[in-house]
Amino acid sequence: MADQPREGELPTFVRVLFPPVAIAPAGLLLTHCVRTLARRQPNLFDRLGEWRSARYLVAPSDLAFAFIVVPDGEKSIVHVVGKNSPGSVDVAITGPLLTLLGLLDGTLDGDALFFHRIISISGRTEAILALRNTIEDAELRPADFFGLHGIVARLADAGILNGLSVVRWLIAGRAHATGKL
Amino acid sequence: MELVCPAGTPAALRAAVSAGADAIYCGFRDETNARNFPGLNFSAAELAEGVRFAHAHGARVLVAINTFAQTGRVGQWRKAVDEAAGCGADAVIAADLAVLDHVAKNHTGLRLHLSVQAAAATPEAIGFYVETFGVRRVVLPRILSVQEIAALNRSIDVETEAFVFGGLCVMVEGRCHLSSYATGRSPNLSGVCSPPEMVSYDEDEEGTAARLAGFTIDRYAPGQPTGYPTLCKGRFTAGEKTSYLFEDPVSLNAGNLISSLKAAGVTALKIEGRQRGKRYVTEVVRAFRKAVDAVEAGSDAGEIDRILSGMSEGGRQTAGAYRKTWR
């Protein structure tokens, strides 16, 4: 029987619905999205300095797969990998998917999440710090990843961010109902 | 009173300005400032843009060039001053005599603030900096009580700025070499006392060990909140007793002393935290903006406490030397 989800995590059945093999092609799409972002905002990755070529493992604790990200501007790469076989990485970041997404859009304070053990990191501390400061300054919105502009971008941002808020609220409500808060 | 707020990135600068900062302090992306972390700080172009944004919103920008210039490399610190002036900065915050001298001689229109790193806490020391370099404001070291600040302000004729929130140094600023023994680097010379490339968090069955340059600074049980390992806030065993030998891991919160600091003649209140994210900056600046405005409007201490009640972050806090309860 699968483990019960911890606070902030998606329901357990999500892991079953999205096995690593089925989701692997998403790596190509995400690679395209990050490279497109780099073309439109070439200075975005400057803060990473020498850590542009680092391999970051981003492992949502509530999914069966993880991502390897090399944030090297227009040469960026995103791979979908199995959690148990990520290969060699410089940094590993683990936490509930919705929490990790909250870091990406600046909704959440990464320092507080790390110091309170809601997310965990291991590996090169300077690499994770460089990435954290880069993301902090980028002020990314969901539409940035899809190359959207104008009213379409505003609608997409509103829809996605509000959708994430609703899912977070539902998960918090479920945890409250089961006495986990 | 002026509210001086931190910014480690242009996004944090905009956040601080929008949250109500009167002035923002920031630094360049190198070892000329005392928050030299990977991915943090400003390029000259970013600073120029940040200054434009701040001025457009009625805020000022103070540039911290506050580490001590290294032998044979003073040019890098002079260049930082020249770039800050070229970007339209409102003041430079410095501690090193060569840097202060360069500003005084070459940028006479640029305000000069004496950094906390200079640790100037006597009328004589402050008088020297004022008379020699034309310093307009002194950032006070965090070793003075409110009564001592009041007495000091009566003896000097220059603005003073006091820290009110954030990380706290137990050592006298600018004179701490503790980290040099473990890492070979110090905040005074290289702008960082715990360089992240020497920090590791190692997990085992007993929990997490936070290490600096291989030295275990503290251990945390599974699930227990951790901290960033700095030697002065480490837990060590000596004489068969394990304790925080130098300083408990607490943060400064002098929010309920704002009116006392105002009465003591302090011109500006400073929030620490250029290494913190924009969400943190926004929340802290917004709360202190309300608190300062309430003090200026004559609100009572209870109202100030209510405004700042959400600022504990779940961590332990102290009024530090402002209330020397150990005396």
HADDOCK unambig.tbl for C-alpha pairs under 7 A between the chains (distance, minus, plus):
assign (segid A and resid 47 and name CA) (segid B and resid 39 and name CA) 4.41 0.50 0.50
assign (segid A and resid 48 and name CA) (segid B and resid 39 and name CA) 5.70 0.50 0.50
assign (segid A and resid 109 and name CA) (segid B and resid 277 and name CA) 6.59 0.50 0.50
assign (segid A and resid 109 and name CA) (segid B and resid 279 and name CA) 6.07 0.50 0.50
assign (segid A and resid 109 and name CA) (segid B and resid 280 and name CA) 6.80 0.50 0.50
assign (segid A and resid 115 and name CA) (segid B and resid 225 and name CA) 5.28 0.50 0.50
assign (segid A and resid 115 and name CA) (segid B and resid 226 and name CA) 4.76 0.50 0.50
assign (segid A and resid 115 and name CA) (segid B and resid 227 and name CA) 5.86 0.50 0.50
assign (segid A and resid 116 and name CA) (segid B and resid 225 and name CA) 4.45 0.50 0.50
assign (segid A and resid 116 and name CA) (segid B and resid 226 and name CA) 6.54 0.50 0.50
assign (segid A and resid 117 and name CA) (segid B and resid 223 and name CA) 6.11 0.50 0.50
assign (segid A and resid 117 and name CA) (segid B and resid 225 and name CA) 6.12 0.50 0.50
assign (segid A and resid 122 and name CA) (segid B and resid 201 and name CA) 6.52 0.50 0.50
assign (segid A and resid 124 and name CA) (segid B and resid 197 and name CA) 6.65 0.50 0.50
assign (segid A and resid 125 and name CA) (segid B and resid 196 and name CA) 5.38 0.50 0.50
assign (segid A and resid 125 and name CA) (segid B and resid 197 and name CA) 5.96 0.50 0.50
assign (segid A and resid 125 and name CA) (segid B and resid 199 and name CA) 6.20 0.50 0.50
assign (segid A and resid 125 and name CA) (segid B and resid 200 and name CA) 6.45 0.50 0.50
assign (segid A and resid 126 and name CA) (segid B and resid 38 and name CA) 6.23 0.50 0.50
assign (segid A and resid 126 and name CA) (segid B and resid 196 and name CA) 4.72 0.50 0.50
assign (segid A and resid 126 and name CA) (segid B and resid 197 and name CA) 5.00 0.50 0.50
assign (segid A and resid 129 and name CA) (segid B and resid 38 and name CA) 6.24 0.50 0.50
assign (segid A and resid 129 and name CA) (segid B and resid 39 and name CA) 6.95 0.50 0.50
assign (segid A and resid 130 and name CA) (segid B and resid 38 and name CA) 4.83 0.50 0.50
assign (segid A and resid 130 and name CA) (segid B and resid 39 and name CA) 4.27 0.50 0.50
assign (segid A and resid 133 and name CA) (segid B and resid 39 and name CA) 5.25 0.50 0.50
assign (segid A and resid 133 and name CA) (segid B and resid 40 and name CA) 5.97 0.50 0.50
assign (segid A and resid 134 and name CA) (segid B and resid 39 and name CA) 6.10 0.50 0.50
assign (segid A and resid 136 and name CA) (segid B and resid 277 and name CA) 6.58 0.50 0.50
assign (segid A and resid 137 and name CA) (segid B and resid 9 and name CA) 5.87 0.50 0.50
assign (segid A and resid 137 and name CA) (segid B and resid 10 and name CA) 6.50 0.50 0.50
assign (segid A and resid 137 and name CA) (segid B and resid 11 and name CA) 4.98 0.50 0.50
